[in-house]
Amino acid sequence: MEEYGRSKLEAERRVRHSMQQGLLCAIVRPRTIVGPGRLGIFKILYEWISEGRRIYVIGDGNHLFQFVHAHDLLEFILLLAEQRKTGEYNIGAERFGTLRQDLTELIRHAGTSARVVGTPVRPVVKTLRLMDRLRLSPLAPWHYLTYHVPFYFDVSRPMRELGWKPRYSNVETFTQSYEWYKAHAGETDEKQGRSIHRRAVKQGILWLLKHMS
């Protein structure tokens, strides 16, 4: 397990211990958070789509992959606070398809000539791992080790226990986020804030791949 995963696991361990001691707190595990104002690695995706480039996925992309809209996550956390609930909750969109399907719908919305292209898993993962170690790629282990496998949560428990219902599907989340990107594409990193999720990520060696696509 890489450092990012270890830190999250340790955080959960400490919160779980605090709950056992009677502290009113909860563990919330969201899927990848997307929404207006959040860029990070998604800036690369939106840029490539807007320019009509090939959108490469690891594998064929025909696996279920869930995201969560930032506003849906916020609403759930507010419900937790209002209802003073404790426990462990997995949070994500209720409506989602395969990664290929949802990206294809986003491209259809954008109206560009971009298209989803599959790639062989093993050589691509090995290459991305090497590029990551050499600091030539913006893709971290949690990107290239997870985005080619099914990854989704059952959200029936938070919906049942708190009356929460996610409003946005994967596609609705992507299209809203993409439109925000288009409207703010000329803004500087400073205007977008200091958080990595609100900054444009440098593409590194992916810039070369983009211009070959």
N, C-alpha and C positions, 0 to 999 in steps of 0.2 A: 504494500500500500504506500502511495506517495504521500508527501507531507500534507497536502491539502486534505486528503481523506483522513489521515491520522488526526489532524487538528479538529475536524468535525466530529470524529468518533469520541475524542476526549471531551469535547464540549457536551456531547450527549450524555456521556458517563457522569459528568459533574452535575448536569441538570437533573438527571434521574436520581442521583444521590440526594440532591436537595429536595426533590419531591418526597423521597422516602423519609426525610427528616421533617416533613410537614410544610415545607415552603410551597406557596401557591405559584406554580410555574408549569410550563409545558414544553415539550419538544415538537417543533414543527419542521417537517422535511418537505420542502417544495421541490418540484421538478424545476428544470432550467427556467429562470424568470425572464420573460420578454414583455415589452410594452413601450409606450411612448417615452422617449428620453433615455432608454437603455440601449446602448450601442455595443461597446466592447467588440467581441468577435463577430457580432451580427452586422456591424458596419461593413465588413468585408463581403458578407453574403449579399447585403442590399446593394452595395456598389456594383458587384459583378452582375446581379440581376438587372439593374438599371442600364448597364452597358451592353446587355445581351450576351454575356459570356457563358461558357459552359459552367454548370454548377456541379462540382464533383462531390460524390458521396462515397464513403468507404463501404464496399460491398455493393449490393444492388439497390439498397434503400427500401426494400419491400418488407420492412419490419415496423411494427407499431412503435411510435415514439411520441411521448407526451411532453408538453410544455405547460407553463402556467402564466397567465396574464398577471402583471404586477398588481393591478387593482383588485383582482380576485383574491390574491394572497393577502393584500392589505385588509380587505373586508373580513377575511377569516380571522386574522390576528385581532381585529377590533372586536369581533364576536367573542373570541376567547377571553379578552379582557372584560367585556361587559358581563359575560356569563360566569366569569371567575372559574373557568374550567382548568383542570389539570389533565395530563395524559400525553400520549404520543400520537401525532397526526401526520399522515401523508397527504400532501396537497398537490393537485394538478388539474388540468382541464378535464371536463367530463366528456367532451366531444373531440376526438382526434383520430387521425388515420395513420397510414404508414408515413415515414419520413418522405419518401418519394411523392406520395399523393399530396401531402400538405405543401411541399415545396413547389410542386407543379401548379397547384392552385394559386400560390403566391405569384408565380411567374405569369400565370394567366391574368391575374389582377393587374400586374405591372404592365402587361401588354408589350413585352419585349421579346426578342428572339432567343433569350436564354433558354437552356434546357438542362434537365438533370441527367448526369452521366455517372454510371457506376464504375467502380474501380476494384481491382483484386485486393482482398483484405490483407493477407499476410505481407506482401511486399510493401504495400502502402503504409501499414502500421509500423513496420521496421524502418522505413525511410523517414516517417514523421518522428519516430522516437529519436533517430540520429539527428535530424534537423533541430529537434527540441534541445538535445544535449549540447549541440553546437550553437544554440541560441540564434538560429537562422529562421525559425518559424514561430509564429504567434500561438500555434496550437499546443496546448498543454496536455499532459497525460489524460485528464478527465475528458478531453475532446476525442483524441484518437483511440482511446481504449473503450469508449462507451457508445459512440455515435453510430456504430455498425451493428449493435445488438438491440433487441427489444428492451425498452425501458419505459415503464409506466407504472402508476400507482392505482390501486383501488381506492377511490375517494368516497365510497359509500358511508364509511364510518363518520367522518366529519360532517357529511351532509345530513346523516341521520341524527347525530348527537347534538349538533349545534344549529340545525336548520339552515346550514350554509349551502349555497348552490352556485357553482362557478358560472359566470355569465358568458364567458368567451371561449370559443373553440380554438384549436390550434391555428386554423386558417384565419379566423377573425383577429386573433392576437397578432399574427404575422403581418396581415395587411394593415392594421392600425399602426404597428411599429414601423413598417416600411413607409407609410405615408408621412409619419413624423420625420423619418430620416430624410425623405425627399424635401420636406419643407424647411429643414434645418441643415442641409448638406453643406452650406457655405460657412457655417459657424466654426469658430476656433475651438480647440480643446479647452481653453480657459473659460469660454462661455458655457461649455457643456459641463463644467464642474471637475472636481479632482478625482472623483471615483473612477476606477478602471471601467466600470459598467457604463459610464457616461462619456467616455473618451473614445476617439477613433484609434483603434489598435493598428500599429504598424504592421504591414503585411509581410515584411521580410522576403524570403525566397518565394512566397506565394505571389508577389508582384510579378515575377518572371513567368510563373505559371499562368497568371491572368492574361498576360499579353501574348501567350501562346494559345489561348483558348478562343 
